[in-house]
Amino acid sequence: MEELTSGPTWMTLLVLLSLAWTLPWKGVALWKSARNGHTAWFVVLLIVNTLAILEIIYIFGFSKKKTQVS
């Protein structure tokens, strides 16, 4: 069991930093895709982990609600 905790501390820090970076972006992107009814985006964002690159692309590029022309 000691083998699991005796790894390099830089690696543990890197994992924790990537989690701290990714989770908020993933949460916002999933929330926006669900609210906008973008089911395909929701599934892809839920499954694919890209260190938040895909999530940021969705949030700033595809999550805008389309305005209705009356």
N, C-alpha and C positions, 0 to 999 in steps of 0.2 A: 504494500500500500504506500510505502514511503516513496516509491519510484514515481508515482503520480504527482507528488508535490515537490519533488526535488528538481524539477525542470528549471530552465533559465528564467529569471524574473523578468527579463526584457520581453520574453515571449508571452508571459502572462499579462504584462502591461499592454502589449500590442493587441491581444485578444480583448481585453477590457475596454481599451480605447475604441476598437472597431465596433464593439457592441454599443458603447455610448454614442457613437456617431450614427450607426445604422438604425437603431430602434426608434428614435423619434421620427426620422424621415419615413421609415416603413409605416409607422402608425398613422402619420398624416396622409400619406399616399393611399393607404388602405381605406381610411375614413372617407377621403374625398372620392375615391372610385366607387365606394358603396353608395354614398349620397347621390352621386351623379348617375347611378345605374350602369356603370361600366363594368359589367360582369367579367368580361375577358381580361381587362386590366387588373381587376381584383385578384383573379386566379393566378395570373402571371406574377404579379407583385408578391403574392403570398408564397409562391413556390420558389421563385428565382431570387438568389441572393447575390447582389452585385456591389456590395459595399455602398449602397444607397444611390448609385449612379442612375439606375433605372427609375427609382422612386423620385429623384430630383427632376429627371426628364418628364415624368408624368405630371408632377405637381406644377411645373412652370410651363409645360408645353401642351398638355392634353386635358388638364382638369378644369379648364375654363368652361363655365356653363354657356351654352349657345343662347344668344339673345333671340327672342321670337320677334319676327317682323309682323306688324299688324296693319 
